[in-house]
Amino acid sequence: MMISVRNVLCGIAAALVLSAVVHAQQEVSAEELQAQIARLRQQVAELEQVKAQLDRLERQMEALQKAQKAADPAVTRRTKAPASR
């Protein structure tokens, strides 16, 4: 899952950079470029926050899966009825 998330983040970042280059080639004003750069930096910061959240969720999911695996044998032992008495 992380590979696809990283690929998506890289694709978004590449699109943002390409957008800035296209606008720069259209001779936009320096003020407009500075505003675009500020927006891009904000978007990058937001993407980094999303990535951090995804990393935390992935670690939580892995911990939950480990806990479930560890609990499954214990549940099976407790719920099995004795073969004969």
N, C-alpha and C positions, 0 to 999 in steps of 0.2 A: 504494500500500500504506500509506503514512504516514497518509493521510486516514482510512482505516478504523481504524488503530491509535489515532489520536487520538480518533476517535468512540467507540471502545470504552472508552478511559481516561476520557473525559468522562462516559460513561454510568455507569461504575462509581462515579466520584466523586459523581455526582448521586444514585445509589442510596444511597450511604453517608450523604450529607447528609440525604436524605429519611428514612432509618432513624433518624438521630439526632433529627430533628424529631418523628417519630411517638413515639419513646420519651419525649421531653421533654413532649409533650402528655399522656402517661399519668402524669404526676406522679411520675416516678422520683426517687429520692434524689439529692442533689447529688454524693455519693460515686460513685454508679453512673454518673451523667453524666460525671464526671471520668474514670472508668475507660474509658467509651465513647469519649470524646474522645481519650484516650491511644491506644486501639486504632486509632481512625480516623487519627490522625497517623502511627502506625506503618504502617498500610496505604497511606497516601498516599506515605510514604517508599519503601515497597517498590515501588509503582507507578512512582514516578519512576526507581528503579533499573532496572526492567523497560524503561521507555521509553528510558533511556540505552543499555541493551543493544541494544534494537531499532534505535536510531539508529546505533550502531556497526556492527551487522550489515548494515544497509542501505548504509552507506558502503563496507563491505568488499565487499558484493555488487556495487555499482556499479564499484568499482575492478577487481574480478575480470572483470566484463563488458567493461570498457574494455580490459583486458589481453588477453582472449580475442579481441576484435575486432581489436586491433593485431597479434596473433599469427597470425590466420587468413590474411591475405594472404601473410605470410612463409612459412607452412607450405605454402600452395598453390604458391608460386614454387619452393620447394625440392623438392617432390614431383612436379611435372610433368616428364614425360620430354621431352627435346628432340624436335621434330617430325621432323627428319631430320638425318642426319650425313653 
